[in-house]
Amino acid sequence: MTEFCKHGVPKGVCTLGEKDCNKPGWNSLTKIEIMELFKVYPSDPGFHMLCDQVKLIDDKLKEKNT
């Protein structure tokens, strides 16, 4: 999903001069990226628990960095 700055322009594209407008929005890891990173598959035991743990870490990083 595309995120927009306060001017209604996609984040990272705004040219109205405010530095926060050009800051890209937060992109969480997808399940496919988790699979590639950890070399796991949905059929592996613990896959869904791993995804839940990654989401918790991702949410905490987002909170600290946005």
Secondary structure, DSSP 8 states (H G I E B T S, - for coil): ---B-TTSSBTTT--SS-GGGGS-------HHHHHHHHT--TTSTTHHHHHHHHHHHHHHHHHHH-
